[in-house]
Amino acid sequence: MANYITSVNKLIADAAAAIPNVVLFGENINTGSHICGMTRNLRFDRGGRIINIGNCESTHCGMGMGLMLNSVSSILFCKQLDFIVLGVDHLISTYSAIRASRDLGTLGSFTICVIVCDQGYQGPQSSFNALGDLCSLARVPGYTLTNQQDASWVLARQLQAPGFRFVALSQRLFPSEWLTPSVVWAADDGSVFQYSDGQDAAIACFNFSLPMGLSLQQRLSAEGLDASVFSVNQVMPPQWGRILAAAARSQRLVIMDDSKSDNLLAHRLGFEAATAVPGLHCILVSRGDHVDPGVCDDQLSVDYDALISQLRDGAQPERLEVGSGESA
């Protein structure tokens, strides 16, 4: 059975090879560990090139912006999201200046493909798991690759699209079985993917929490409850009308987010859902403010039994429950 990193790597390599004159660059991307396997088998056609560059993330981001200004498509591969913060001035100020003065349709494509260190025990300098925070600061889209469907959709469309975006991989999922769920519906901008359509509950998954959402769906099914499952990317404004409709139909909404941030797009969905659906039973499963900055087990814990019990028993109307995930 194929695992996550092998499958994502093949999709990235195939999508990159289809881009004319593409520039693929990063630190040691075609040698050594190939950035934990993310950049194995990279190739180019029709005038492209692969460039191994030194350890200076601000320069890397500036180089990508310069290539984009000159209508060249490029992909920067980066070992971890923590390092991208070093180039944040280009992502915010430089890109804002470009957008203010140039027609985006005339630009090349600049994508940062980056690994999120979310498996734990790597310390405070290798644990930044808040892609949404960077997307919000820079006002750019970010896509988390969680399965065959969203990865294929995003990589085929975004790696050649004019302008700048993030594409993020979960290191926690690297050894995991590659998920291949069926897609019921996908927003045309990739902001939302729907994987099932049920009458009894809606489950909205943010960041890399889709495997947890699918596990909850399976457990609910064993209890005789059918759930709609959605995955939401950091694309603003998100096309989540189908999530609100599913929540209104079932009167039950579970929002899951394994990001390490107190400022979540998931919060906005909870607010909009509670406002739009009177009497909605809405449960937010997130880290809240209980984030250990040290060397620790760094994953969201979900008490599925407690979640199912809450969904069965109901709660006070319009109540939004926020927890670490251990008791939801």
Backbone bond lengths (Angstrom), bond angles and torsions (degrees), N, CA, C in turn:
res aa  C-N    CA-C-N  psi(-1)  N-CA   C-N-CA  omega(-1)  CA-C   N-CA-C  phi
1 M - - - 1.465 - - 1.535 109.48 -
2 A 1.312 117.81 129.22 1.467 122.00 -178.13 1.520 110.51 -66.77
3 N 1.336 115.59 144.33 1.463 118.57 176.14 1.531 110.36 -99.35
4 Y 1.314 114.62 175.44 1.468 122.30 -173.42 1.524 111.47 -60.36
5 I 1.350 117.75 -55.03 1.459 118.99 -170.73 1.526 111.93 -67.83
6 T 1.340 118.21 -37.36 1.462 119.91 177.84 1.515 111.25 -62.84
7 S 1.316 116.01 -41.12 1.463 120.78 -177.77 1.523 111.60 -71.23
8 V 1.325 116.96 -43.96 1.468 120.06 178.97 1.522 110.37 -64.36
9 N 1.330 116.45 -40.94 1.456 119.75 179.61 1.524 111.61 -58.68
10 K 1.318 117.19 -43.97 1.467 120.13 179.35 1.524 111.21 -62.64
11 L 1.326 117.31 -42.05 1.460 120.68 179.47 1.530 111.19 -64.10
12 I 1.337 116.40 -41.61 1.464 120.62 179.34 1.530 110.14 -64.35
13 A 1.336 116.36 -47.44 1.463 120.02 -177.81 1.529 111.23 -62.25
14 D 1.317 117.05 -41.94 1.472 120.23 -179.64 1.529 111.35 -67.66
15 A 1.329 116.42 -42.23 1.467 119.70 -178.85 1.520 111.08 -67.57
16 A 1.338 117.39 -40.05 1.464 120.61 -179.78 1.523 111.22 -66.12
17 A 1.337 116.62 -38.54 1.462 120.22 -178.24 1.517 112.58 -66.08
18 A 1.316 117.32 -19.25 1.469 120.93 -178.34 1.522 112.69 -86.22
19 I 1.331 118.17 -1.98 1.464 121.31 -176.12 1.533 109.79 -95.22
20 P 1.323 118.67 119.60 1.465 120.59 179.23 1.531 111.49 -62.72
21 N 1.318 116.63 136.21 1.474 123.14 173.94 1.525 113.23 59.44
22 V 1.313 118.50 26.44 1.455 121.01 -175.67 1.527 110.95 -69.53
23 V 1.331 115.50 144.90 1.463 122.24 173.55 1.527 107.11 -110.81
24 L 1.321 115.95 118.47 1.463 122.38 178.72 1.518 107.23 -107.85
25 F 1.339 117.76 120.98 1.454 118.24 -174.45 1.525 111.51 -143.57
26 G 1.314 114.95 160.32 1.460 122.58 -177.89 1.513 109.27 157.87
27 E 1.311 116.75 -179.19 1.456 121.95 -177.59 1.532 110.17 -84.71
28 N 1.342 116.81 115.25 1.466 122.19 175.28 1.525 112.63 56.73
29 I 1.324 116.65 46.02 1.459 117.98 -174.48 1.526 113.14 -79.53
30 N 1.343 117.72 -17.63 1.460 118.75 177.50 1.525 111.99 -123.67
31 T 1.335 114.88 33.46 1.459 120.88 177.15 1.522 108.69 -153.97
32 G 1.323 115.66 168.97 1.461 119.80 177.69 1.516 112.38 61.91
33 S 1.321 115.57 -132.99 1.475 120.70 -179.10 1.518 112.43 -80.86
34 H 1.355 117.05 -2.96 1.467 121.31 -176.65 1.535 110.00 53.35
35 I 1.330 114.79 48.98 1.469 122.94 -179.50 1.533 110.02 49.74
36 C 1.325 114.64 61.81 1.477 122.32 177.07 1.525 112.71 60.14
37 G 1.321 116.72 23.69 1.457 120.56 178.43 1.509 114.94 95.92
38 M 1.321 118.25 -7.96 1.462 120.61 -178.02 1.524 111.89 -64.29
39 T 1.355 118.39 -33.25 1.461 120.70 -172.45 1.526 113.77 -110.56
40 R 1.300 118.21 18.23 1.462 119.45 174.99 1.540 110.42 -64.46
41 N 1.318 115.08 148.93 1.471 121.39 172.74 1.528 113.89 66.05
42 L 1.337 118.15 17.45 1.460 119.51 176.49 1.523 109.86 -63.21
43 R 1.298 116.27 140.79 1.462 121.53 178.42 1.531 107.98 -151.11
44 F 1.311 115.63 166.39 1.459 119.34 -179.12 1.515 109.02 -143.37
45 D 1.304 114.34 162.95 1.464 120.68 -178.96 1.517 108.15 -142.36
46 R 1.302 116.35 159.54 1.468 122.57 172.71 1.532 112.71 54.05
47 G 1.323 116.03 57.00 1.454 119.37 170.66 1.508 116.41 89.92
48 G 1.318 118.39 6.61 1.462 120.24 -179.89 1.517 112.44 -78.63
49 R 1.337 115.42 -179.90 1.459 119.84 177.38 1.519 110.55 -159.16
50 I 1.332 116.05 159.20 1.459 124.01 174.23 1.522 107.37 -115.58
51 I 1.331 116.81 130.07 1.460 121.26 -177.25 1.526 109.18 -127.06
52 N 1.329 116.67 122.30 1.456 121.54 170.41 1.522 108.37 -89.59
53 I 1.307 116.17 125.92 1.463 120.12 -173.97 1.521 110.60 -122.13
54 G 1.318 115.51 165.57 1.455 121.84 -176.33 1.514 113.74 -75.38
55 N 1.310 114.99 -176.46 1.463 122.25 -173.15 1.528 110.17 -90.26
56 C 1.348 116.07 81.37 1.465 120.38 178.69 1.525 108.30 -154.97
57 E 1.329 116.20 89.43 1.464 120.65 -171.62 1.522 113.02 -64.56
58 S 1.329 118.28 -32.88 1.457 119.62 178.07 1.531 110.63 -62.95
59 T 1.339 116.21 -42.04 1.466 120.28 176.22 1.521 110.97 -63.56
60 H 1.341 116.62 -40.63 1.460 120.68 179.54 1.530 110.70 -57.49
61 C 1.335 115.70 -48.21 1.471 119.83 -178.13 1.524 110.90 -65.70
62 G 1.330 116.53 -39.98 1.461 119.80 177.85 1.516 112.13 -64.43
63 M 1.320 116.90 -37.44 1.465 121.22 177.54 1.524 110.66 -62.55
64 G 1.326 116.39 -43.74 1.463 119.77 178.54 1.516 112.01 -62.56
65 M 1.337 116.45 -40.34 1.469 119.84 178.11 1.528 110.78 -64.73
66 G 1.340 116.86 -39.63 1.459 120.09 179.65 1.518 112.29 -65.98
67 L 1.321 116.90 -42.05 1.460 119.92 176.58 1.524 110.85 -62.37
68 M 1.323 115.53 -41.42 1.464 120.39 179.52 1.530 110.62 -61.29
69 L 1.333 117.33 -41.53 1.465 121.10 178.33 1.521 111.95 -61.19
70 N 1.325 115.46 -28.58 1.459 120.04 -178.96 1.531 112.10 -97.76
71 S 1.333 115.49 22.08 1.469 123.15 174.60 1.518 113.60 64.15
72 V 1.332 117.29 25.61 1.457 122.52 177.01 1.527 109.07 -102.38
73 S 1.314 116.64 134.78 1.461 120.88 176.99 1.520 109.81 -87.53
74 S 1.334 115.77 135.05 1.463 119.43 -179.12 1.520 110.23 -144.12
75 I 1.337 114.96 157.88 1.457 122.04 176.33 1.518 107.58 -131.85
76 L 1.337 116.34 122.61 1.458 122.61 173.61 1.519 107.90 -96.65
77 F 1.334 116.54 125.03 1.451 121.67 177.50 1.527 108.55 -102.24
78 C 1.318 116.14 130.49 1.464 120.07 -174.41 1.522 110.11 -132.28
79 K 1.329 116.51 140.77 1.458 122.86 -174.38 1.520 113.10 -64.88
80 Q 1.334 117.54 -38.91 1.462 117.97 -178.37 1.527 111.03 -154.68
81 L 1.320 114.70 151.79 1.453 121.52 -176.36 1.517 111.91 -60.73
82 D 1.337 117.23 -30.15 1.465 121.17 179.46 1.531 111.39 -54.37
83 F 1.346 117.44 -39.79 1.462 121.00 -176.11 1.525 112.50 -68.38
84 I 1.321 117.39 -28.01 1.460 120.90 -176.50 1.526 111.30 -65.12
85 V 1.321 117.27 -26.00 1.468 120.45 178.58 1.529 110.29 -58.63
86 L 1.333 117.36 -28.18 1.466 120.77 -179.61 1.525 112.08 -67.62
87 G 1.316 117.84 -17.79 1.465 120.83 178.64 1.510 113.01 -109.12
88 V 1.330 117.42 18.69 1.466 120.10 -170.06 1.527 112.55 -65.56
89 D 1.333 118.79 -25.97 1.469 119.66 179.36 1.526 110.80 -62.78
90 H 1.338 116.93 -40.85 1.469 119.68 177.30 1.526 110.74 -66.90
91 L 1.330 116.16 -39.71 1.455 119.96 -176.60 1.524 111.70 -67.21
92 I 1.316 116.29 -29.72 1.470 120.48 179.94 1.527 110.75 -97.14
93 S 1.322 116.71 -65.92 1.469 120.89 -171.34 1.526 112.40 -71.08
94 T 1.329 116.60 -51.34 1.465 118.91 -177.76 1.519 110.74 -61.50
95 Y 1.330 116.50 -46.91 1.468 118.59 -177.26 1.526 111.41 -68.38
96 S 1.333 117.50 -33.55 1.467 119.67 176.47 1.523 110.48 -64.26
97 A 1.340 117.16 -40.98 1.465 120.46 177.97 1.525 110.73 -64.53
98 I 1.318 117.00 -38.45 1.464 120.44 178.32 1.524 110.56 -64.18
99 R 1.332 116.18 -46.04 1.464 119.45 -178.26 1.518 112.86 -66.45
100 A 1.329 115.62 -27.65 1.463 119.26 -179.41 1.525 112.67 -76.46
101 S 1.345 116.52 -18.51 1.468 118.87 -172.34 1.520 114.70 -122.84
102 R 1.329 117.18 -8.58 1.457 119.64 -175.36 1.522 111.47 -128.15
103 D 1.319 115.79 146.92 1.453 121.85 170.49 1.525 107.57 -72.68
104 L 1.346 117.75 120.20 1.457 120.73 -176.06 1.526 112.18 -58.60
105 G 1.327 116.41 -27.50 1.454 119.39 179.67 1.512 114.09 -66.61
106 T 1.330 117.45 -15.83 1.463 121.16 179.57 1.521 112.35 -92.57
107 L 1.325 116.90 -4.24 1.457 120.94 -175.01 1.524 111.31 -87.49
108 G 1.327 114.92 160.16 1.440 120.14 167.34 1.519 109.85 -77.59
109 S 1.307 116.21 -172.84 1.453 122.13 -179.38 1.526 109.39 -109.41
110 F 1.332 117.22 129.42 1.465 121.93 176.93 1.522 108.11 -125.07
111 T 1.322 116.19 118.85 1.461 122.66 179.91 1.518 109.43 -123.94
112 I 1.316 116.47 134.63 1.461 120.93 169.85 1.523 107.86 -102.69
113 C 1.335 116.39 113.06 1.465 122.54 174.05 1.523 106.91 -94.28
114 V 1.317 116.64 118.09 1.458 120.06 -169.81 1.520 110.80 -137.27
115 I 1.322 115.63 147.17 1.460 121.94 176.70 1.524 109.24 -93.64
116 V 1.316 116.00 134.15 1.459 121.86 174.02 1.523 107.87 -96.41
117 C 1.324 117.39 120.15 1.466 121.85 179.69 1.528 108.69 -81.05
118 D 1.315 115.85 91.63 1.468 121.06 -173.64 1.523 112.96 -122.26
119 Q 1.339 117.12 16.91 1.456 119.33 -178.40 1.528 113.27 -93.49
120 G 1.327 117.87 -10.09 1.457 121.53 176.89 1.519 113.95 90.81
121 Y 1.329 113.87 166.32 1.464 123.75 175.11 1.518 113.74 63.30
122 Q 1.333 118.05 26.68 1.463 120.35 176.69 1.526 112.08 -113.84
123 G 1.311 117.61 0.84 1.446 120.56 174.51 1.509 114.34 88.84
124 P 1.336 116.82 169.52 1.465 121.28 -172.79 1.515 114.93 -67.99
125 Q 1.333 119.22 -17.95 1.468 120.66 179.44 1.528 112.28 -93.51
126 S 1.318 116.79 3.66 1.470 121.11 178.73 1.521 109.23 -139.82
127 S 1.320 115.77 50.36 1.464 118.54 -176.21 1.526 113.06 -149.78
128 F 1.334 117.06 19.60 1.461 120.10 -179.81 1.523 108.89 -75.22
129 N 1.305 115.86 109.62 1.467 121.64 -176.01 1.524 108.21 -126.07
130 A 1.320 115.14 67.26 1.462 120.77 -178.18 1.526 109.35 -147.03
131 L 1.329 115.20 60.37 1.460 119.66 178.60 1.515 111.11 -55.05
132 G 1.319 117.58 -39.02 1.458 121.01 -178.94 1.517 113.35 -60.16
133 D 1.337 116.99 -31.61 1.467 119.58 178.35 1.527 110.67 -65.49
134 L 1.332 117.43 -44.03 1.465 120.30 177.89 1.522 111.40 -65.45
135 C 1.328 116.33 -41.24 1.463 119.77 178.80 1.521 110.93 -61.84
136 S 1.333 116.51 -39.24 1.461 120.68 179.05 1.523 111.61 -67.52
137 L 1.330 117.13 -43.02 1.465 121.00 178.97 1.527 111.30 -60.87
138 A 1.324 115.81 -46.79 1.457 120.33 -175.60 1.519 113.28 -88.75
139 R 1.335 116.75 -9.77 1.463 122.25 -177.75 1.518 110.77 55.72
140 V 1.346 113.84 51.07 1.463 121.24 179.43 1.524 108.63 -131.13
141 P 1.325 118.24 158.49 1.466 120.32 179.41 1.519 112.28 -78.51
142 G 1.316 115.35 151.85 1.461 122.15 175.19 1.512 109.74 -136.45
143 Y 1.313 116.51 138.02 1.461 121.70 -175.75 1.530 109.48 -123.59
144 T 1.320 116.94 124.61 1.454 121.41 175.82 1.523 108.60 -97.93
145 L 1.332 116.05 127.71 1.458 121.46 -178.10 1.526 108.24 -89.79
146 T 1.334 116.67 118.07 1.457 120.74 -175.52 1.516 113.86 -121.15
147 N 1.345 118.61 -18.27 1.457 120.87 -175.53 1.529 110.04 -163.61
148 Q 1.317 115.97 177.88 1.457 121.72 -177.21 1.525 112.31 -58.56
149 Q 1.309 117.08 -39.89 1.463 121.06 -173.15 1.523 111.84 -71.21
150 D 1.330 117.70 -53.11 1.467 117.74 -176.97 1.527 111.03 -70.48
151 A 1.350 117.60 -35.74 1.463 119.60 179.47 1.529 111.10 -64.14
152 S 1.320 117.63 -44.63 1.462 120.77 179.11 1.520 111.17 -62.83
153 W 1.328 116.68 -44.41 1.466 121.53 -178.69 1.527 110.86 -62.88
154 V 1.330 116.41 -49.98 1.467 120.60 -175.21 1.523 111.29 -66.73
155 L 1.321 117.69 -48.81 1.457 120.31 -175.43 1.523 112.06 -65.71
156 A 1.317 117.83 -36.58 1.463 120.56 179.60 1.519 111.95 -67.70
157 R 1.320 117.59 -32.03 1.468 120.98 -173.88 1.522 114.09 -101.06
158 Q 1.307 118.64 -35.00 1.457 120.40 -170.53 1.524 114.29 -90.12
159 L 1.329 118.71 -28.71 1.458 119.45 -176.01 1.521 112.89 -68.65
160 Q 1.336 117.35 -13.81 1.462 120.03 176.21 1.520 112.91 -116.68
161 A 1.328 117.65 2.11 1.460 120.67 -177.22 1.525 111.03 -76.57
162 P 1.330 119.15 138.95 1.465 121.08 178.11 1.528 110.99 -58.47
163 G 1.333 115.89 144.57 1.453 120.25 177.96 1.514 112.56 97.85
164 F 1.325 115.45 -168.60 1.461 122.49 -169.62 1.509 111.49 -120.43
165 R 1.348 116.56 144.53 1.450 122.04 174.81 1.536 110.15 -158.87
166 F 1.351 114.49 165.39 1.463 121.88 172.21 1.526 109.73 -100.67
167 V 1.326 115.99 145.00 1.458 122.62 166.52 1.526 105.82 -127.77
168 A 1.326 117.60 122.74 1.461 121.45 -170.94 1.522 112.16 -119.25
169 L 1.338 114.46 141.50 1.456 122.70 176.35 1.525 109.11 -112.64
170 S 1.315 117.16 150.26 1.465 122.67 178.20 1.523 109.84 -99.06
171 Q 1.342 116.93 117.60 1.462 119.25 177.94 1.532 110.89 -67.43
172 R 1.325 117.25 -29.72 1.465 121.03 177.37 1.527 111.50 -58.66
173 L 1.332 116.10 -33.67 1.458 120.26 -176.16 1.524 113.62 -87.06
174 F 1.347 119.08 -7.35 1.467 121.35 -173.07 1.532 113.41 -47.68
175 P 1.346 120.12 -49.64 1.471 118.96 -177.25 1.525 113.61 -84.79
176 S 1.321 117.68 -2.72 1.457 121.37 -173.95 1.527 111.63 -74.29
177 E 1.310 115.13 157.58 1.457 120.96 175.54 1.527 109.59 -61.42
178 W 1.309 116.40 136.69 1.461 122.42 -179.54 1.520 109.41 -72.29
179 L 1.307 116.20 121.02 1.455 121.25 -177.29 1.529 110.53 -81.88
180 T 1.316 116.05 139.82 1.463 121.54 179.52 1.527 110.40 -133.41
181 P 1.320 118.19 56.45 1.468 119.45 -179.37 1.526 111.24 -70.63
182 S 1.314 115.63 156.22 1.459 120.13 174.82 1.516 109.83 -77.05
183 V 1.327 116.30 148.20 1.459 120.88 178.46 1.523 109.49 -101.38
184 V 1.328 115.25 126.43 1.459 120.96 175.13 1.524 110.13 -82.65
185 W 1.343 115.23 -39.00 1.469 120.66 -176.40 1.525 108.49 -162.87
186 A 1.343 116.31 148.44 1.461 121.90 174.53 1.522 108.96 -136.94
187 A 1.323 116.49 134.31 1.458 120.92 175.70 1.523 109.19 -64.69
188 D 1.322 116.84 147.16 1.466 119.49 -175.08 1.524 113.27 -68.51
189 D 1.336 117.68 -13.64 1.464 120.75 176.63 1.527 112.02 -103.77
190 G 1.329 117.42 4.97 1.461 120.53 179.48 1.514 114.49 75.02
191 S 1.321 117.50 12.43 1.469 119.53 -177.74 1.518 112.08 -74.00
192 V 1.337 117.69 -31.91 1.464 121.95 -176.79 1.521 109.45 -139.71
193 F 1.336 115.31 135.98 1.456 122.66 171.31 1.523 108.60 -120.64
194 Q 1.327 117.03 137.54 1.458 121.43 177.85 1.521 109.03 -113.63
195 Y 1.348 116.06 130.72 1.455 121.15 -173.96 1.524 114.27 -112.64
196 S 1.299 118.36 -11.82 1.467 121.16 174.98 1.516 108.37 -159.00
197 D 1.333 115.77 161.52 1.461 121.32 -177.83 1.523 108.34 -131.53
198 G 1.337 116.69 105.68 1.459 121.89 -178.08 1.509 112.21 -122.69
199 Q 1.314 115.64 166.53 1.464 121.77 -174.73 1.528 113.51 -101.29
200 D 1.345 118.22 -15.44 1.463 120.00 -167.99 1.522 114.49 -102.17
201 A 1.319 119.19 -17.63 1.462 121.92 179.92 1.520 109.10 -166.01
202 A 1.323 115.73 158.37 1.464 122.81 172.92 1.523 108.06 -120.36
203 I 1.327 116.57 136.24 1.458 122.29 179.47 1.526 107.78 -123.00
204 A 1.326 117.21 119.34 1.468 122.52 179.93 1.520 108.80 -112.02
205 C 1.334 116.91 120.59 1.461 122.62 -173.64 1.528 110.15 -110.17
206 F 1.320 116.63 128.61 1.454 122.86 178.99 1.526 109.82 -113.55
207 N 1.344 115.21 159.06 1.450 123.27 179.46 1.526 108.90 59.46
208 F 1.338 118.99 -122.33 1.465 121.27 -178.68 1.528 111.62 -111.94
209 S 1.316 117.50 31.97 1.464 120.67 -175.54 1.525 113.65 -91.31
210 L 1.337 118.87 3.56 1.461 119.41 -178.10 1.534 113.23 -56.51
211 P 1.355 120.26 -43.04 1.467 117.94 177.62 1.530 112.49 -56.09
212 M 1.333 117.41 -34.89 1.459 120.74 178.01 1.527 110.46 -69.72
213 G 1.331 115.96 -39.36 1.456 119.69 178.07 1.514 112.04 -64.51
214 L 1.339 116.60 -39.61 1.466 120.23 177.99 1.529 110.76 -67.83
215 S 1.323 117.09 -36.11 1.469 120.03 175.86 1.518 110.93 -64.00
216 L 1.344 116.41 -41.91 1.461 119.77 177.39 1.517 110.58 -62.69
217 Q 1.333 116.38 -41.54 1.466 119.87 178.72 1.534 110.94 -59.36
218 Q 1.322 117.11 -44.12 1.465 120.60 179.96 1.525 111.46 -63.57
219 R 1.321 117.45 -40.27 1.464 120.90 179.30 1.526 110.96 -68.26
220 L 1.324 115.82 -38.01 1.466 118.65 176.58 1.525 110.62 -65.13
221 S 1.326 116.50 -39.40 1.454 120.25 179.18 1.523 110.88 -60.73
222 A 1.335 116.71 -38.82 1.462 120.35 178.00 1.528 111.68 -65.60
223 E 1.334 116.10 -22.45 1.468 121.56 177.98 1.525 111.55 -92.48
224 G 1.332 116.64 3.31 1.462 119.87 179.28 1.512 114.74 86.62
225 L 1.353 117.48 17.56 1.463 122.00 -179.61 1.525 109.65 -115.05
226 D 1.331 116.90 130.31 1.459 122.15 178.41 1.522 109.82 -99.35
227 A 1.342 116.17 130.35 1.464 120.33 -176.29 1.518 111.33 -122.00
228 S 1.332 115.70 145.62 1.455 122.37 168.97 1.524 107.90 -86.67
229 V 1.332 117.69 134.15 1.460 122.00 -178.70 1.524 109.45 -118.61
230 F 1.339 115.24 130.36 1.461 122.08 -179.88 1.527 109.21 -127.83
231 S 1.328 115.91 151.94 1.455 121.89 170.38 1.520 107.79 -123.49
232 V 1.344 116.51 133.91 1.464 121.98 -173.21 1.521 109.96 -117.39
233 N 1.333 116.84 129.04 1.461 122.64 174.85 1.525 111.05 -95.52
234 Q 1.334 115.00 167.91 1.467 121.17 -179.99 1.529 109.38 -84.63
235 V 1.321 115.31 70.50 1.459 122.48 177.78 1.514 107.79 -123.75
236 M 1.316 117.13 126.47 1.455 120.71 -175.81 1.535 111.33 -115.07
237 P 1.356 117.29 137.57 1.467 125.00 -9.46 1.522 109.74 -79.21
238 P 1.327 118.53 143.21 1.464 120.54 -178.24 1.524 111.79 -73.78
239 Q 1.300 115.72 145.58 1.465 120.86 177.59 1.534 109.14 -90.47
240 W 1.335 116.30 74.90 1.464 119.12 -175.17 1.527 113.54 -109.52
241 G 1.325 116.37 29.06 1.455 120.02 175.50 1.521 112.17 -60.05
242 R 1.346 117.50 -34.13 1.459 120.29 179.08 1.531 111.44 -68.23
243 I 1.329 116.76 -31.19 1.470 119.34 175.95 1.525 109.85 -67.14
244 L 1.329 116.83 -44.85 1.460 120.48 179.20 1.520 110.70 -62.98
245 A 1.334 117.01 -38.27 1.466 120.19 179.12 1.529 110.66 -66.11
246 A 1.335 116.77 -41.30 1.467 120.25 178.68 1.523 111.03 -66.11
247 A 1.339 116.41 -37.58 1.465 119.84 177.46 1.517 111.10 -66.46
248 A 1.332 116.88 -40.38 1.467 120.60 179.19 1.526 110.90 -64.86
249 R 1.324 115.99 -37.60 1.465 120.36 -179.01 1.530 111.76 -68.10
250 S 1.324 116.43 -40.64 1.466 120.10 -174.52 1.519 113.67 -96.29
251 Q 1.358 116.89 -19.04 1.463 122.83 -175.15 1.527 112.16 63.25
252 R 1.326 117.12 16.23 1.466 122.15 178.03 1.529 108.43 -135.87
253 L 1.337 116.11 129.16 1.459 121.03 178.61 1.524 109.54 -137.56
254 V 1.330 116.48 124.43 1.460 122.60 172.85 1.517 107.64 -110.16
255 I 1.321 116.88 124.11 1.460 122.81 177.86 1.525 107.54 -110.97
256 M 1.329 117.39 125.37 1.456 122.35 -177.58 1.527 109.58 -120.28
257 D 1.330 116.68 133.68 1.467 120.78 179.24 1.519 108.55 -149.01
258 D 1.339 117.03 120.22 1.467 120.76 -179.19 1.529 112.25 -98.89
259 S 1.341 117.93 16.33 1.468 121.21 175.50 1.528 110.52 -67.58
260 K 1.329 115.34 156.17 1.462 120.51 173.75 1.528 108.04 -103.39
261 S 1.322 115.70 77.15 1.461 120.82 -178.16 1.524 109.48 -154.23
262 D 1.312 115.38 148.34 1.460 120.22 173.42 1.517 111.92 -91.15
263 N 1.324 117.46 -2.72 1.465 121.90 -178.24 1.524 108.48 -122.30
264 L 1.322 115.69 93.46 1.455 121.19 -171.06 1.521 112.21 -112.96
265 L 1.338 115.55 141.85 1.451 119.72 169.71 1.527 109.75 -60.41
266 A 1.313 116.54 -27.08 1.468 121.79 176.86 1.534 111.55 -59.34
267 H 1.323 116.63 -34.69 1.468 119.77 177.70 1.526 110.76 -62.00
268 R 1.331 116.09 -39.50 1.463 119.51 -179.75 1.521 110.84 -65.25
269 L 1.337 116.04 -41.20 1.461 118.25 177.14 1.523 110.54 -61.20
270 G 1.337 117.42 -43.47 1.454 120.17 178.73 1.510 112.29 -59.76
271 F 1.340 116.72 -42.00 1.458 120.69 179.41 1.526 111.20 -65.31
272 E 1.339 116.02 -47.47 1.462 119.17 -178.82 1.529 111.33 -64.11
273 A 1.327 116.49 -38.89 1.463 119.68 -179.65 1.527 110.91 -67.30
274 A 1.334 116.81 -44.57 1.463 119.91 -179.54 1.526 111.19 -65.10
275 T 1.342 116.50 -32.16 1.461 120.88 178.79 1.526 111.94 -74.70
276 A 1.331 115.96 -37.90 1.464 120.45 -173.97 1.521 113.40 -85.49
277 V 1.341 117.01 -22.55 1.469 120.29 -173.32 1.520 109.49 -122.46
278 P 1.332 119.15 93.16 1.466 121.24 178.66 1.530 110.95 -58.32
279 G 1.331 115.65 136.02 1.448 120.40 177.96 1.511 114.91 80.12
280 L 1.333 117.35 7.02 1.457 120.80 -177.71 1.526 111.26 -64.32
281 H 1.324 116.80 134.66 1.466 122.35 170.59 1.515 107.29 -93.40
282 C 1.328 117.14 104.55 1.467 123.31 -173.44 1.521 110.06 -116.45
283 I 1.320 116.67 126.28 1.460 122.69 -179.86 1.526 108.52 -120.89
284 L 1.328 116.17 124.93 1.463 121.09 176.35 1.518 109.06 -105.13
285 V 1.316 116.22 119.99 1.462 122.22 177.71 1.529 107.44 -105.55
286 S 1.334 116.29 106.90 1.461 120.70 -177.61 1.518 108.89 -149.03
287 R 1.312 116.08 180.00 1.454 120.23 -179.84 1.531 112.13 -76.83
288 G 1.327 116.86 -19.33 1.451 118.99 -174.92 1.517 110.47 59.12
289 D 1.327 117.87 -140.52 1.468 120.33 -179.77 1.524 111.50 -103.38
290 H 1.347 116.98 14.48 1.462 120.87 -178.70 1.522 109.51 -95.80
291 V 1.339 116.13 73.75 1.454 121.73 -177.84 1.517 109.04 -118.13
292 D 1.327 116.46 117.29 1.460 122.32 178.63 1.528 108.85 -82.36
293 P 1.342 118.79 120.74 1.471 120.23 -177.62 1.522 113.60 -80.37
294 G 1.327 119.06 -4.60 1.450 121.33 -175.38 1.509 113.84 -91.63
295 V 1.341 115.35 -162.31 1.459 122.20 177.99 1.522 107.50 -81.93
296 C 1.339 116.28 111.76 1.460 119.45 -170.63 1.522 110.29 -159.60
297 D 1.328 114.95 171.11 1.460 120.88 169.98 1.518 106.38 -67.61
298 D 1.313 116.78 118.73 1.465 120.32 -165.66 1.520 112.71 -115.40
299 Q 1.330 117.09 36.16 1.458 120.05 -176.87 1.521 110.72 -117.63
300 L 1.314 114.77 149.60 1.455 120.54 175.41 1.521 109.18 -67.04
301 S 1.336 116.32 130.82 1.460 121.45 178.08 1.523 108.78 -103.51
302 V 1.321 116.31 131.54 1.463 121.04 -177.70 1.521 109.73 -118.38
303 D 1.317 116.81 122.84 1.461 122.69 174.60 1.533 107.21 -89.96
304 Y 1.319 116.09 92.14 1.462 120.32 -175.24 1.516 112.05 -64.30
305 D 1.321 117.24 -37.63 1.468 119.57 -179.67 1.521 110.97 -62.32
306 A 1.344 116.59 -42.25 1.461 120.02 178.76 1.522 111.23 -65.78
307 L 1.333 115.97 -39.66 1.455 119.78 178.48 1.533 111.36 -61.89
308 I 1.317 116.11 -47.23 1.464 120.22 -178.71 1.516 110.53 -64.11
309 S 1.330 116.35 -37.76 1.458 119.87 177.93 1.514 111.32 -62.88
310 Q 1.331 116.94 -42.80 1.465 120.44 178.44 1.520 111.36 -64.59
311 L 1.327 115.93 -40.60 1.462 118.91 179.99 1.527 111.32 -66.46
312 R 1.318 116.97 -34.72 1.462 119.92 179.45 1.530 111.38 -74.10
313 D 1.329 115.52 -42.64 1.465 119.77 -172.57 1.514 113.22 -81.72
314 G 1.341 116.61 -23.84 1.461 119.84 -177.61 1.517 111.10 81.58
315 A 1.309 115.77 174.98 1.462 121.98 179.97 1.511 108.34 -150.81
316 Q 1.329 115.63 -176.68 1.461 119.71 179.92 1.526 110.15 -64.51
317 P 1.334 118.80 142.03 1.462 121.16 179.61 1.527 111.97 -55.12
318 E 1.340 114.33 141.54 1.457 123.02 175.15 1.524 113.16 60.73
319 R 1.313 117.08 22.24 1.460 120.56 -179.86 1.518 109.83 -89.17
320 L 1.305 116.84 127.78 1.459 122.09 176.65 1.504 108.37 -106.30
321 E 1.314 117.64 113.33 1.452 122.26 -177.62 1.509 108.99 -97.31
322 V 1.321 115.84 129.53 1.457 121.49 -179.04 1.508 108.54 -121.19
323 G 1.330 116.77 131.11 1.451 119.68 179.38 1.502 111.62 -151.88
324 S 1.321 115.92 178.13 1.464 121.84 179.59 1.498 111.83 -76.09
325 G 1.310 117.47 -14.15 1.444 121.23 -176.28 1.499 111.39 110.03
326 E 1.341 117.99 -21.99 1.444 120.39 -178.99 1.528 111.54 -72.73
327 S 1.305 116.31 -32.70 1.462 118.86 176.11 1.522 111.10 -128.99
328 A 1.322 115.27 4.20 1.466 122.07 179.35 1.500 111.10 53.94
